[in-house]
Every structure is written in C-alpha cells, then in structure tokens.
C-alpha cells in the first residue's frame, strides 16, 4: 500500500492517468458500432493521443490506446464505405 499512497498532499495514486483513455476507447468502439461513426472516430483519436502518453507504464492506458486504434480503423472503413456509396449514387 505504501507505493500507491503517500503522506504528501501533492502525491496522487499511480495509474490514474489511464482511466480517461480507457473510457474514451470503449466509448469510441461503442459509438463506432452503434450510433455515430464520426463521434467514434473523434473519441478514438482522443483515446490514442491520451493513451500514448501513459501506455508504457499503465495497463488501462494501453488498453484504451488499443481500443482507440480499433475504433479509428472501424470508423474509417465505415465512413469511407458510406461516402463512396453516396459518391457513386451522385455520379451515376
């Protein structure tokens, strides 16, 4: 317990930095699959940026980083398919 907490008021628990990328990565995948691919894409980019800062020493940040990459790939493929479909309709 001594490595996580200290008597210093400025010292916080180690590993809290990975919570935000984890939440953003999971939400990005959920939004990509269900509701809005654009919101999933944006949340995935945020998860990648925030997760990359702490992924070497925090497992939650690493998982959020990976979820962000998956969400960005899925939403990019889906958005590309949607835009190409509409472009094909407009050209024909």
N, CA, C and O atoms as a GROMACS GRO file, in nm:
protein
  368
    1UNK      N    1   0.081  -0.118   0.000
    1UNK     CA    2   0.000   0.000   0.000
    1UNK      C    3   0.085   0.125   0.000
    1UNK      O    4   0.040   0.231  -0.043
    2UNK      N    5   0.208   0.116   0.047
    2UNK     CA    6   0.293   0.233   0.060
    2UNK      C    7   0.334   0.290  -0.074
    2UNK      O    8   0.360   0.410  -0.085
    3UNK      N    9   0.339   0.206  -0.178
    3UNK     CA   10   0.380   0.258  -0.308
    3UNK      C   11   0.268   0.336  -0.378
    3UNK      O   12   0.295   0.416  -0.467
    4UNK      N   13   0.144   0.314  -0.338
    4UNK     CA   14   0.034   0.385  -0.402
    4UNK      C   15   0.002   0.518  -0.335
    4UNK      O   16  -0.034   0.615  -0.402
    5UNK      N   17   0.015   0.522  -0.205
    5UNK     CA   18  -0.025   0.641  -0.132
    5UNK      C   19   0.094   0.698  -0.054
    5UNK      O   20   0.183   0.624  -0.012
    6UNK      N   21   0.092   0.825  -0.036
    6UNK     CA   22   0.197   0.891   0.038
    6UNK      C   23   0.133   0.994   0.130
    6UNK      O   24   0.017   1.031   0.112
    7UNK      N   25   0.206   1.039   0.227
    7UNK     CA   26   0.156   1.142   0.317
    7UNK      C   27   0.162   1.280   0.254
    7UNK      O   28   0.101   1.374   0.306
    8UNK      N   29   0.233   1.295   0.144
    8UNK     CA   30   0.241   1.423   0.076
    8UNK      C   31   0.106   1.456   0.011
    8UNK      O   32   0.048   1.370  -0.055
    9UNK      N   33   0.055   1.577   0.029
    9UNK     CA   34  -0.076   1.610  -0.031
    9UNK      C   35  -0.071   1.623  -0.183
    9UNK      O   36  -0.174   1.612  -0.249
   10UNK      N   37   0.047   1.646  -0.239
   10UNK     CA   38   0.058   1.662  -0.384
   10UNK      C   39   0.068   1.528  -0.457
   10UNK      O   40   0.051   1.523  -0.578
   11UNK      N   41   0.096   1.423  -0.385
   11UNK     CA   42   0.115   1.293  -0.447
   11UNK      C   43  -0.020   1.224  -0.462
   11UNK      O   44  -0.094   1.211  -0.365
   12UNK      N   45  -0.052   1.180  -0.584
   12UNK     CA   46  -0.176   1.107  -0.606
   12UNK      C   47  -0.144   0.961  -0.638
   12UNK      O   48  -0.028   0.924  -0.657
   13UNK      N   49  -0.246   0.881  -0.642
   13UNK     CA   50  -0.230   0.738  -0.668
   13UNK      C   51  -0.175   0.717  -0.807
   13UNK      O   52  -0.217   0.783  -0.902
   14UNK      N   53  -0.080   0.626  -0.820
   14UNK     CA   54  -0.021   0.598  -0.950
   14UNK      C   55  -0.121   0.522  -1.036
   14UNK      O   56  -0.194   0.436  -0.986
   15UNK      N   57  -0.124   0.552  -1.163
   15UNK     CA   58  -0.208   0.478  -1.255
   15UNK      C   59  -0.341   0.542  -1.287
   15UNK      O   60  -0.419   0.484  -1.362
   16UNK      N   61  -0.370   0.658  -1.234
   16UNK     CA   62  -0.498   0.723  -1.263
   16UNK      C   63  -0.503   0.784  -1.402
   16UNK      O   64  -0.610   0.817  -1.451
   17UNK      N   65  -0.389   0.799  -1.466
   17UNK     CA   66  -0.385   0.862  -1.598
   17UNK      C   67  -0.446   0.774  -1.706
   17UNK      O   68  -0.485   0.824  -1.812
   18UNK      N   69  -0.455   0.645  -1.683
   18UNK     CA   70  -0.504   0.554  -1.784
   18UNK      C   71  -0.655   0.538  -1.788
   18UNK      O   72  -0.708   0.473  -1.878
   19UNK      N   73  -0.725   0.597  -1.693
   19UNK     CA   74  -0.870   0.582  -1.688
   19UNK      C   75  -0.938   0.655  -1.803
   19UNK      O   76  -1.029   0.601  -1.866
   20UNK      N   77  -0.896   0.777  -1.832
   20UNK     CA   78  -0.957   0.855  -1.940
   20UNK      C   79  -0.939   0.788  -2.077
   20UNK      O   80  -1.037   0.777  -2.151
   21UNK      N   81  -0.818   0.743  -2.114
   21UNK     CA   82  -0.807   0.674  -2.244
   21UNK      C   83  -0.889   0.545  -2.250
   21UNK      O   84  -0.941   0.510  -2.356
   22UNK      N   85  -0.900   0.475  -2.138
   22UNK     CA   86  -0.979   0.352  -2.136
   22UNK      C   87  -1.126   0.382  -2.162
   22UNK      O   88  -1.189   0.314  -2.243
   23UNK      N   89  -1.180   0.481  -2.094
   23UNK     CA   90  -1.320   0.518  -2.113
   23UNK      C   91  -1.344   0.570  -2.254
   23UNK      O   92  -1.443   0.533  -2.319
   24UNK      N   93  -1.253   0.655  -2.303
   24UNK     CA   94  -1.268   0.709  -2.439
   24UNK      C   95  -1.258   0.600  -2.544
   24UNK      O   96  -1.332   0.602  -2.642
   25UNK      N   97  -1.169   0.505  -2.524
   25UNK     CA   98  -1.154   0.396  -2.620
   25UNK      C   99  -1.276   0.305  -2.626
   25UNK      O  100  -1.320   0.266  -2.734
   26UNK      N  101  -1.332   0.273  -2.509
   26UNK     CA  102  -1.452   0.189  -2.505
   26UNK      C  103  -1.571   0.262  -2.566
   26UNK      O  104  -1.647   0.204  -2.644
   27UNK      N  105  -1.587   0.390  -2.530
   27UNK     CA  106  -1.696   0.470  -2.589
   27UNK      C  107  -1.678   0.485  -2.739
   27UNK      O  108  -1.777   0.486  -2.813
   28UNK      N  109  -1.555   0.497  -2.785
   28UNK     CA  110  -1.530   0.511  -2.928
   28UNK      C  111  -1.575   0.386  -3.004
   28UNK      O  112  -1.635   0.396  -3.111
   29UNK      N  113  -1.546   0.269  -2.949
   29UNK     CA  114  -1.590   0.145  -3.014
   29UNK      C  115  -1.742   0.135  -3.012
   29UNK      O  116  -1.803   0.095  -3.111
   30UNK      N  117  -1.804   0.170  -2.900
   30UNK     CA  118  -1.950   0.164  -2.891
   30UNK      C  119  -2.014   0.259  -2.990
   30UNK      O  120  -2.108   0.220  -3.061
   31UNK      N  121  -1.966   0.382  -2.998
   31UNK     CA  122  -2.024   0.478  -3.092
   31UNK      C  123  -1.996   0.437  -3.237
   31UNK      O  124  -2.080   0.460  -3.324
   32UNK      N  125  -1.882   0.379  -3.262
   32UNK     CA  126  -1.850   0.336  -3.398
   32UNK      C  127  -1.943   0.225  -3.444
   32UNK      O  128  -1.988   0.224  -3.559
   33UNK      N  129  -1.973   0.133  -3.356
   33UNK     CA  130  -2.058   0.020  -3.394
   33UNK      C  131  -2.205   0.058  -3.397
   33UNK      O  132  -2.279   0.012  -3.484
   34UNK      N  133  -2.250   0.142  -3.305
   34UNK     CA  134  -2.393   0.165  -3.293
   34UNK      C  135  -2.441   0.297  -3.348
   34UNK      O  136  -2.515   0.298  -3.447
   35UNK      N  137  -2.402   0.408  -3.290
   35UNK     CA  138  -2.469   0.535  -3.317
   35UNK      C  139  -2.403   0.617  -3.427
   35UNK      O  140  -2.454   0.622  -3.539
   36UNK      N  141  -2.294   0.680  -3.397
   36UNK     CA  142  -2.234   0.776  -3.488
   36UNK      C  143  -2.087   0.742  -3.509
   36UNK      O  144  -2.008   0.740  -3.415
   37UNK      N  145  -2.053   0.715  -3.632
   37UNK     CA  146  -1.916   0.680  -3.662
   37UNK      C  147  -1.822   0.799  -3.651
   37UNK      O  148  -1.705   0.782  -3.619
   38UNK      N  149  -1.873   0.918  -3.677
   38UNK     CA  150  -1.789   1.037  -3.666
   38UNK      C  151  -1.752   1.065  -3.521
   38UNK      O  152  -1.638   1.100  -3.492
   39UNK      N  153  -1.847   1.049  -3.429
   39UNK     CA  154  -1.818   1.066  -3.287
   39UNK      C  155  -1.721   0.957  -3.240
   39UNK      O  156  -1.630   0.985  -3.162
   40UNK      N  157  -1.739   0.835  -3.288
   40UNK     CA  158  -1.646   0.727  -3.256
   40UNK      C  159  -1.507   0.754  -3.307
   40UNK      O  160  -1.409   0.720  -3.241
   41UNK      N  161  -1.498   0.814  -3.425
   41UNK     CA  162  -1.368   0.849  -3.482
   41UNK      C  163  -1.297   0.953  -3.395
   41UNK      O  164  -1.178   0.940  -3.367
   42UNK      N  165  -1.371   1.056  -3.354
   42UNK     CA  166  -1.312   1.163  -3.272
   42UNK      C  167  -1.271   1.111  -3.134
   42UNK      O  168  -1.163   1.143  -3.085
   43UNK      N  169  -1.358   1.031  -3.072
   43UNK     CA  170  -1.323   0.973  -2.942
   43UNK      C  171  -1.205   0.877  -2.953
   43UNK      O  172  -1.124   0.866  -2.861
   44UNK      N  173  -1.196   0.806  -3.065
   44UNK     CA  174  -1.083   0.716  -3.087
   44UNK      C  175  -0.951   0.791  -3.098
   44UNK      O  176  -0.849   0.746  -3.046
   45UNK      N  177  -0.954   0.905  -3.165
   45UNK     CA  178  -0.832   0.986  -3.176
   45UNK      C  179  -0.791   1.040  -3.039
   45UNK      O  180  -0.672   1.042  -3.006
   46UNK      N  181  -0.889   1.083  -2.960
   46UNK     CA  182  -0.858   1.131  -2.824
   46UNK      C  183  -0.799   1.017  -2.740
   46UNK      O  184  -0.704   1.039  -2.665
   47UNK      N  185  -0.856   0.897  -2.753
   47UNK     CA  186  -0.804   0.782  -2.677
   47UNK      C  187  -0.662   0.747  -2.720
   47UNK      O  188  -0.580   0.709  -2.636
   48UNK      N  189  -0.633   0.759  -2.848
   48UNK     CA  190  -0.498   0.730  -2.896
   48UNK      C  191  -0.399   0.832  -2.842
   48UNK      O  192  -0.291   0.795  -2.795
   49UNK      N  193  -0.435   0.959  -2.847
   49UNK     CA  194  -0.343   1.063  -2.801
   49UNK      C  195  -0.319   1.052  -2.651
   49UNK      O  196  -0.204   1.055  -2.606
   50UNK      N  197  -0.426   1.039  -2.574
   50UNK     CA  198  -0.411   1.031  -2.428
   50UNK      C  199  -0.348   0.898  -2.385
   50UNK      O  200  -0.270   0.894  -2.290
   51UNK      N  201  -0.382   0.790  -2.454
   51UNK     CA  202  -0.326   0.660  -2.418
   51UNK      C  203  -0.180   0.647  -2.452
   51UNK      O  204  -0.106   0.575  -2.385
   52UNK      N  205  -0.136   0.716  -2.557
   52UNK     CA  206   0.003   0.708  -2.598
   52UNK      C  207   0.096   0.773  -2.495
   52UNK      O  208   0.212   0.735  -2.483
   53UNK      N  209   0.045   0.870  -2.422
   53UNK     CA  210   0.128   0.938  -2.323
   53UNK      C  211   0.164   0.849  -2.204
   53UNK      O  212   0.269   0.868  -2.143
   54UNK      N  213   0.078   0.753  -2.171
   54UNK     CA  214   0.099   0.673  -2.050
   54UNK      C  215   0.095   0.523  -2.074
   54UNK      O  216   0.088   0.446  -1.978
   55UNK      N  217   0.100   0.478  -2.197
   55UNK     CA  218   0.079   0.336  -2.224
   55UNK      C  219   0.196   0.248  -2.185
   55UNK      O  220   0.180   0.126  -2.173
   56UNK      N  221   0.314   0.304  -2.163
   56UNK     CA  222   0.429   0.222  -2.130
   56UNK      C  223   0.428   0.173  -1.986
   56UNK      O  224   0.489   0.070  -1.956
   57UNK      N  225   0.359   0.244  -1.897
   57UNK     CA  226   0.360   0.203  -1.757
   57UNK      C  227   0.221   0.189  -1.697
   57UNK      O  228   0.209   0.167  -1.576
   58UNK      N  229   0.116   0.202  -1.777
   58UNK     CA  230  -0.020   0.189  -1.725
   58UNK      C  231  -0.101   0.100  -1.818
   58UNK      O  232  -0.118   0.132  -1.936
   59UNK      N  233  -0.152  -0.012  -1.765
   59UNK     CA  234  -0.224  -0.106  -1.848
   59UNK      C  235  -0.358  -0.051  -1.898
   59UNK      O  236  -0.399  -0.082  -2.009
   60UNK      N  237  -0.425   0.029  -1.818
   60UNK     CA  238  -0.551   0.089  -1.862
   60UNK      C  239  -0.528   0.182  -1.982
   60UNK      O  240  -0.608   0.184  -2.075
   61UNK      N  241  -0.420   0.257  -1.978
   61UNK     CA  242  -0.388   0.345  -2.090
   61UNK      C  243  -0.354   0.264  -2.215
   61UNK      O  244  -0.388   0.304  -2.326
   62UNK      N  245  -0.287   0.150  -2.196
   62UNK     CA  246  -0.253   0.065  -2.310
   62UNK      C  247  -0.380   0.006  -2.374
   62UNK      O  248  -0.390   0.000  -2.496
   63UNK      N  249  -0.474  -0.037  -2.291
   63UNK     CA  250  -0.599  -0.092  -2.343
   63UNK      C  251  -0.680   0.017  -2.413
   63UNK      O  252  -0.739  -0.007  -2.518
   64UNK      N  253  -0.683   0.138  -2.354
   64UNK     CA  254  -0.752   0.250  -2.418
   64UNK      C  255  -0.688   0.288  -2.550
   64UNK      O  256  -0.758   0.322  -2.645
   65UNK      N  257  -0.556   0.283  -2.556
   65UNK     CA  258  -0.483   0.310  -2.679
   65UNK      C  259  -0.521   0.210  -2.789
   65UNK      O  260  -0.546   0.248  -2.903
   66UNK      N  261  -0.525   0.083  -2.753
   66UNK     CA  262  -0.560  -0.021  -2.849
   66UNK      C  263  -0.706  -0.009  -2.892
   66UNK      O  264  -0.737  -0.024  -3.011
   67UNK      N  265  -0.796   0.018  -2.798
   67UNK     CA  266  -0.938   0.038  -2.833
   67UNK      C  267  -0.954   0.159  -2.924
   67UNK      O  268  -1.037   0.156  -3.015
   68UNK      N  269  -0.878   0.264  -2.900
   68UNK     CA  270  -0.883   0.381  -2.986
   68UNK      C  271  -0.839   0.349  -3.128
   68UNK      O  272  -0.901   0.397  -3.223
   69UNK      N  273  -0.734   0.270  -3.143
   69UNK     CA  274  -0.688   0.230  -3.276
   69UNK      C  275  -0.794   0.147  -3.347
   69UNK      O  276  -0.820   0.168  -3.466
   70UNK      N  277  -0.855   0.054  -3.276
   70UNK     CA  278  -0.960  -0.029  -3.335
   70UNK      C  279  -1.079   0.057  -3.378
   70UNK      O  280  -1.133   0.038  -3.487
   71UNK      N  281  -1.119   0.150  -3.293
   71UNK     CA  282  -1.234   0.236  -3.325
   71UNK      C  283  -1.204   0.325  -3.445
   71UNK      O  284  -1.291   0.344  -3.530
   72UNK      N  285  -1.084   0.380  -3.453
   72UNK     CA  286  -1.049   0.466  -3.566
   72UNK      C  287  -1.046   0.385  -3.696
   72UNK      O  288  -1.092   0.433  -3.799
   73UNK      N  289  -0.994   0.264  -3.690
   73UNK     CA  290  -0.991   0.179  -3.810
   73UNK      C  291  -1.133   0.142  -3.855
   73UNK      O  292  -1.166   0.153  -3.973
   74UNK      N  293  -1.216   0.100  -3.761
   74UNK     CA  294  -1.353   0.062  -3.796
   74UNK      C  295  -1.433   0.180  -3.849
   74UNK      O  296  -1.505   0.168  -3.948
   75UNK      N  297  -1.422   0.293  -3.783
   75UNK     CA  298  -1.498   0.409  -3.828
   75UNK      C  299  -1.446   0.463  -3.960
   75UNK      O  300  -1.524   0.514  -4.041
   76UNK      N  301  -1.315   0.454  -3.984
   76UNK     CA  302  -1.260   0.498  -4.113
   76UNK      C  303  -1.313   0.412  -4.227
   76UNK      O  304  -1.350   0.462  -4.333
   77UNK      N  305  -1.315   0.282  -4.204
   77UNK     CA  306  -1.367   0.191  -4.308
   77UNK      C  307  -1.515   0.217  -4.333
   77UNK      O  308  -1.559   0.221  -4.447
   78UNK      N  309  -1.591   0.234  -4.225
   78UNK     CA  310  -1.735   0.258  -4.240
   78UNK      C  311  -1.763   0.393  -4.307
   78UNK      O  312  -1.848   0.401  -4.395
   79UNK      N  313  -1.692   0.497  -4.266
   79UNK     CA  314  -1.712   0.628  -4.327
   79UNK      C  315  -1.670   0.629  -4.473
   79UNK      O  316  -1.734   0.692  -4.556
   80UNK      N  317  -1.562   0.560  -4.504
   80UNK     CA  318  -1.518   0.550  -4.643
   80UNK      C  319  -1.622   0.477  -4.729
   80UNK      O  320  -1.647   0.517  -4.843
   81UNK      N  321  -1.680   0.371  -4.676
   81UNK     CA  322  -1.783   0.297  -4.749
   81UNK      C  323  -1.908   0.382  -4.770
   81UNK      O  324  -1.968   0.381  -4.877
   82UNK      N  325  -1.947   0.456  -4.667
   82UNK     CA  326  -2.066   0.542  -4.678
   82UNK      C  327  -2.044   0.653  -4.780
   82UNK      O  328  -2.130   0.677  -4.864
   83UNK      N  329  -1.929   0.720  -4.772
   83UNK     CA  330  -1.901   0.829  -4.865
   83UNK      C  331  -1.885   0.780  -5.009
   83UNK      O  332  -1.928   0.847  -5.102
   84UNK      N  333  -1.824   0.664  -5.027
   84UNK     CA  334  -1.810   0.611  -5.162
   84UNK      C  335  -1.945   0.568  -5.219
   84UNK      O  336  -1.968   0.579  -5.340
   85UNK      N  337  -2.034   0.518  -5.134
   85UNK     CA  338  -2.168   0.481  -5.179
   85UNK      C  339  -2.244   0.604  -5.228
   85UNK      O  340  -2.304   0.602  -5.335
   86UNK      N  341  -2.242   0.711  -5.148
   86UNK     CA  342  -2.311   0.832  -5.187
   86UNK      C  343  -2.247   0.900  -5.308
   86UNK      O  344  -2.316   0.959  -5.391
   87UNK      N  345  -2.115   0.890  -5.318
   87UNK     CA  346  -2.048   0.946  -5.436
   87UNK      C  347  -2.084   0.867  -5.562
   87UNK      O  348  -2.100   0.925  -5.669
   88UNK      N  349  -2.098   0.735  -5.549
   88UNK     CA  350  -2.137   0.653  -5.664
   88UNK      C  351  -2.280   0.685  -5.706
   88UNK      O  352  -2.310   0.682  -5.826
   89UNK      N  353  -2.368   0.714  -5.612
   89UNK     CA  354  -2.505   0.750  -5.647
   89UNK      C  355  -2.508   0.884  -5.718
   89UNK      O  356  -2.583   0.901  -5.814
   90UNK      N  357  -2.428   0.980  -5.672
   90UNK     CA  358  -2.428   1.113  -5.733
   90UNK      C  359  -2.366   1.113  -5.873
   90UNK      O  360  -2.408   1.191  -5.958
   91UNK      N  361  -2.269   1.029  -5.896
   91UNK     CA  362  -2.203   1.025  -6.028
   91UNK      C  363  -2.290   0.955  -6.129
   91UNK      O  364  -2.295   0.997  -6.245
   92UNK      N  365  -2.358   0.852  -6.089
   92UNK     CA  366  -2.444   0.776  -6.183
   92UNK      C  367  -2.568   0.850  -6.202
   92UNK      O  368  -2.655   0.806  -6.277
   0.00000   0.00000   0.00000
